[in-house]
Amino acid sequence: MKTRIAESIAIMTIGDGVVAALFPSRHAARWEIGPGPVRRAVSVFVEHPGLMRVVGIAQVVAGVAWVAALPPADG
């Protein structure tokens, strides 16, 4: 069960990274919500789509590495 949960989180990380890499400004802008400090932090990614794209690619790489490191199954 733990392996499936970890893989599910990794898959979400990969998907989020793909969206961030393909649509960096729009993806970041969708998350400009919440308290002022959070909105200001996210606005940096809206203003600098290249930075958001790099973060997205890093998410994909990290997610794939995580899945590759998981055991074949629990037990």
C-alpha positions in Angstrom: 0.0 0.0 0.0 2.8 2.4 0.9 4.4 1.9 -2.6 1.1 2.7 -4.4 0.7 5.8 -2.3 4.2 6.9 -3.0 3.8 6.2 -6.7 0.5 8.1 -6.8 2.2 11.2 -5.3 5.1 10.9 -7.7 2.6 10.7 -10.7 0.9 13.9 -9.5 4.3 15.5 -9.1 5.2 14.5 -12.7 1.9 15.8 -14.0 2.2 19.1 -12.2 5.7 19.5 -13.6 4.6 18.8 -17.1 1.8 21.5 -16.9 4.3 24.0 -15.3 6.9 23.3 -18.0 4.3 23.7 -20.9 2.2 26.6 -19.5 4.4 28.3 -16.8 2.7 31.7 -16.5 -0.8 30.4 -16.6 -0.1 27.5 -14.2 1.5 29.8 -11.7 -1.2 32.5 -12.0 -3.8 29.8 -11.1 -2.1 29.5 -7.7 -2.0 33.2 -6.8 -4.4 32.7 -3.9 -4.2 32.9 -0.2 -2.3 35.2 2.1 -0.3 38.1 0.7 3.1 36.4 1.2 2.0 33.3 -0.7 0.6 35.4 -3.5 3.8 37.5 -3.7 6.0 34.3 -3.8 3.8 32.8 -6.6 3.8 36.1 -8.5 7.6 35.7 -9.0 6.8 32.6 -11.1 4.2 34.5 -13.1 6.6 37.3 -13.9 9.5 34.8 -14.7 8.0 32.0 -16.7 11.5 30.6 -17.4 12.0 30.0 -13.7 8.6 28.3 -13.5 9.6 26.1 -16.4 12.8 25.0 -14.7 10.9 24.1 -11.6 8.4 22.1 -13.6 11.2 20.2 -15.4 12.9 19.5 -12.0 9.5 18.2 -10.7 9.3 15.8 -13.7 12.9 14.6 -13.1 12.3 14.1 -9.4 9.0 12.3 -9.9 10.5 9.9 -12.4 13.5 9.3 -10.2 11.2 8.6 -7.2 9.1 6.1 -9.2 12.3 4.4 -10.5 13.5 4.0 -6.9 10.3 2.4 -5.6 10.2 -1.4 -5.0 8.1 -3.4 -7.4 5.5 -4.0 -4.8 4.9 -3.8 -1.0 5.7 -6.9 0.9 
